[in-house]
């Protein structure tokens, strides 16, 4: 086939062409294998089978024992030295290690904790829209979508105000490094920048963690570094890794969905009118449809731990598979007329927050809460808000990120 999901040129293509390619792959009898080029110190060169059907992605997600998140879930798989420098992220672990860390941090995303954040999220949304009204519309990403998630996470962690701009800069550098790479020289340059950004973030939160052990507050860092009733807490390295994951994953899902979402509402005026006719009745469906349609994180990688038969494909121990969430979310057998944006659609089976199983997105409800609150503020105060022109997208096979989107109101 003239499709190569491991090649940067494929991800340069317009979204329509990529969606058509995935539709062709979904029609094939078995998942297709794609070889990868080996890049010394940066990429292993092992190929992968592409799981593009909804049923295949769900099956692999539920069966974490066979489809392992270790050694890493990003594609291409990073070299082994990365975890020696940064520690292991929870997203790259299997049980029981994954279960232990998730048990500790889940307390921070309980319904009670999220309800306590609502007034702060509302105040942040109001300030953001105040600034947009004062400064005028320029770029929806930098003025709106990128500001809210970082603000909420920094509030949860009680990051001092003077450090927040640095946090934002480091997250942007880390995001740019995800996914396929251009040339070897550029890969090395981006890897160095990414390493420095992640190290700076980890040093920052570890220093805060030491301060909160001595003088705990009511913030997330204090909760994570001080033992709970079962005596469990995060170590310095675990705290640093979780902070990096929270900032990148927690930021990108809401940010990307909102940035794409304003364009989807602009390009689908009937859906926008329906939403505004009864916001409370339709906003939850609108958010789920945005997440399905956008698939803010496009893929994750898994390593097969034992011989396994998947839809007639005989996988061997050590094989790599990649779960393509964007393709699964357009599977015609699950989502009829999948390329149509429809806020009344039944999106319950979508995998925009990852597939069902132990690695389902921990911050999904927080992201929903942020988006629901922000769209309410925007559409109430700026009912004429709409995107202008085409977005500038990040070239990546991992992060469906909008770098900038002009808008007006």
DAKA-V599420 format. One record per residue. RES is the residue in three letters. PHI is phi in whole degrees, 0 to 359 (NA if undefined). PSI is psi in whole degrees, -180 to 180 (none if undefined). Layout:
res=[RES,RES]
phi=[PHI,PHI]
psi=[PSI,PSI]
This chain:
res=[UNK,UNK,UNK,UNK,UNK,UNK,UNK,UNK,UNK,UNK,UNK,UNK,UNK,UNK,UNK,UNK,UNK,UNK,UNK,UNK,UNK,UNK,UNK,UNK,UNK,UNK,UNK,UNK,UNK,UNK,UNK,UNK,UNK,UNK,UNK,UNK,UNK,UNK,UNK,UNK,UNK,UNK,UNK,UNK,UNK,UNK,UNK,UNK,UNK,UNK,UNK,UNK,UNK,UNK,UNK,UNK,UNK,UNK,UNK,UNK,UNK,UNK,UNK,UNK,UNK,UNK,UNK,UNK,UNK,UNK,UNK,UNK,UNK,UNK,UNK,UNK,UNK,UNK,UNK,UNK,UNK,UNK,UNK,UNK,UNK,UNK,UNK,UNK,UNK,UNK,UNK,UNK,UNK,UNK,UNK,UNK,UNK,UNK,UNK,UNK,UNK,UNK,UNK,UNK,UNK,UNK,UNK,UNK,UNK,UNK,UNK,UNK,UNK,UNK,UNK,UNK,UNK,UNK,UNK,UNK,UNK,UNK,UNK,UNK,UNK,UNK,UNK,UNK,UNK,UNK,UNK,UNK,UNK,UNK,UNK,UNK,UNK,UNK,UNK,UNK,UNK,UNK,UNK,UNK,UNK,UNK,UNK,UNK,UNK,UNK,UNK,UNK,UNK,UNK,UNK,UNK,UNK,UNK,UNK,UNK,UNK,UNK,UNK,UNK,UNK,UNK,UNK,UNK,UNK,UNK,UNK,UNK,UNK,UNK,UNK,UNK,UNK,UNK,UNK,UNK,UNK,UNK,UNK,UNK,UNK,UNK,UNK,UNK,UNK,UNK,UNK,UNK,UNK,UNK,UNK,UNK,UNK,UNK,UNK,UNK,UNK,UNK,UNK,UNK,UNK,UNK,UNK,UNK,UNK,UNK,UNK,UNK,UNK,UNK,UNK,UNK,UNK,UNK,UNK,UNK,UNK,UNK,UNK,UNK,UNK,UNK,UNK,UNK,UNK,UNK,UNK,UNK,UNK,UNK,UNK,UNK,UNK,UNK,UNK,UNK,UNK,UNK,UNK,UNK,UNK,UNK,UNK,UNK,UNK,UNK,UNK,UNK,UNK,UNK,UNK,UNK,UNK,UNK,UNK,UNK,UNK,UNK,UNK,UNK,UNK,UNK,UNK,UNK,UNK,UNK,UNK,UNK,UNK,UNK,UNK,UNK,UNK,UNK,UNK,UNK,UNK,UNK,UNK,UNK,UNK,UNK,UNK,UNK,UNK,UNK,UNK,UNK,UNK,UNK,UNK,UNK,UNK,UNK,UNK,UNK,UNK,UNK,UNK,UNK,UNK,UNK,UNK,UNK,UNK,UNK,UNK,UNK,UNK,UNK,UNK,UNK,UNK,UNK,UNK,UNK,UNK,UNK,UNK,UNK,UNK,UNK,UNK,UNK,UNK,UNK,UNK,UNK,UNK,UNK,UNK,UNK,UNK,UNK,UNK,UNK,UNK,UNK,UNK,UNK,UNK,UNK,UNK,UNK,UNK,UNK,UNK,UNK,UNK,UNK,UNK,UNK,UNK,UNK,UNK,UNK,UNK,UNK,UNK,UNK,UNK,UNK,UNK,UNK,UNK,UNK,UNK,UNK,UNK,UNK,UNK,UNK,UNK,UNK,UNK,UNK,UNK,UNK,UNK,UNK,UNK,UNK,UNK,UNK,UNK,UNK,UNK,UNK,UNK,UNK,UNK,UNK,UNK,UNK,UNK,UNK,UNK,UNK,UNK,UNK,UNK,UNK,UNK,UNK,UNK]
phi=[NA,270,237,222,290,266,254,301,298,298,278,278,291,301,304,300,294,295,297,296,295,296,299,295,295,293,278,285,292,230,301,264,268,237,288,239,280,275,239,308,70,236,209,286,87,286,282,213,269,268,267,244,275,302,298,291,296,294,299,293,294,287,258,291,293,270,258,279,276,269,276,195,256,282,227,292,288,288,293,295,291,300,290,291,276,256,82,264,280,303,292,259,241,251,293,272,295,297,298,297,293,296,298,291,276,300,302,283,239,290,306,294,295,293,297,291,274,301,295,292,294,299,295,295,298,296,295,297,291,305,294,296,297,290,270,86,282,229,229,297,293,290,274,231,299,280,281,295,300,297,300,296,296,296,294,301,269,56,288,303,303,290,261,289,294,297,303,301,297,296,295,299,294,296,296,297,274,291,84,297,248,281,279,298,299,292,299,296,298,294,298,297,296,296,298,296,294,293,297,296,296,292,298,299,285,295,298,297,300,297,294,280,292,285,225,295,242,264,263,294,300,301,295,276,262,253,299,273,297,266,80,266,203,271,283,305,294,294,296,298,294,293,299,299,297,297,291,281,291,293,280,292,298,290,300,294,294,295,295,289,298,296,288,298,291,289,281,233,301,294,291,297,297,298,299,286,290,203,304,298,286,245,295,296,295,296,295,297,291,298,296,299,293,277,48,302,254,276,197,220,257,224,247,282,264,203,303,206,260,238,49,84,271,270,278,250,306,98,296,251,234,236,270,266,295,298,290,301,283,240,293,298,286,249,237,303,53,296,277,269,276,222,285,263,294,280,256,308,275,296,243,292,256,95,282,294,133,295,255,302,307,295,262,302,290,293,299,300,298,298,293,300,290,293,294,298,295,295,284,281,271,233,298,267,297,201,283,230,72,274,285,266,259,286,282,201,258,240,246,278,262,262,282,201,211,294,206,213,213]
psi=[156,37,131,97,-12,1,136,-32,-33,-39,-6,-18,154,152,-39,-44,-40,-42,-39,-38,-44,-36,-39,-41,-35,-23,-12,156,-38,157,146,143,136,118,155,149,139,132,115,133,-7,-28,137,-33,1,135,-176,154,134,117,109,-16,148,-46,-38,-42,-42,-43,-45,-37,-40,-29,71,-19,-39,-41,89,145,-9,142,-16,154,-13,154,115,154,130,160,159,-24,-18,-45,-23,-31,-46,-8,174,131,148,-33,-19,20,155,169,148,-10,-42,-43,-39,-49,-42,-37,-39,-46,-19,-30,-28,-11,25,157,-36,-43,-42,-37,-36,-18,-14,-44,-36,-39,-42,-43,-40,-43,-41,-42,-40,-45,-36,-45,-38,-44,-41,-44,-19,157,130,-69,116,-33,-57,-31,-26,-69,-39,-21,-43,-53,-43,-42,-46,-45,-44,-36,-43,-38,-6,48,129,146,-37,-13,-9,-34,-38,-41,-47,-46,-44,-39,-42,-40,-43,-40,-40,-22,-15,152,-160,153,154,-113,166,-44,-45,-35,-45,-43,-46,-37,-43,-44,-42,-43,-46,-39,-45,-39,-40,-42,-43,-41,-39,-49,-31,-41,-43,-39,-42,-40,-37,-18,-43,-39,78,145,-165,24,175,-39,-46,-40,-36,-28,-9,136,140,-169,-24,4,13,139,167,142,172,-49,-39,-40,-44,-44,-41,-39,-45,-45,-44,-42,-42,-56,-45,-30,-48,-37,-52,-43,-50,-41,-42,-41,-43,-34,-39,-34,-41,-40,-32,-44,-11,72,-32,-38,-39,-45,-41,-44,-46,-19,-28,82,-49,-34,-28,-12,-38,-42,-37,-43,-45,-39,-37,-46,-42,-49,-39,-41,73,-36,118,-22,158,153,150,153,130,128,-14,160,137,140,119,110,45,-7,124,99,145,153,130,-14,153,138,152,128,110,96,-37,-38,-44,-36,-3,18,118,-26,-17,-38,89,142,51,-25,-2,132,114,107,-7,2,148,102,12,-36,6,156,31,-21,21,164,167,148,-171,-18,16,142,119,-33,18,-45,-32,-43,-43,-43,-44,-47,-42,-44,-42,-44,-34,-46,-44,-50,-21,-46,-29,67,-18,8,137,156,159,123,-172,146,156,118,149,133,105,150,8,-46,113,68,140,120,-36,151,112,149,168,169,none]
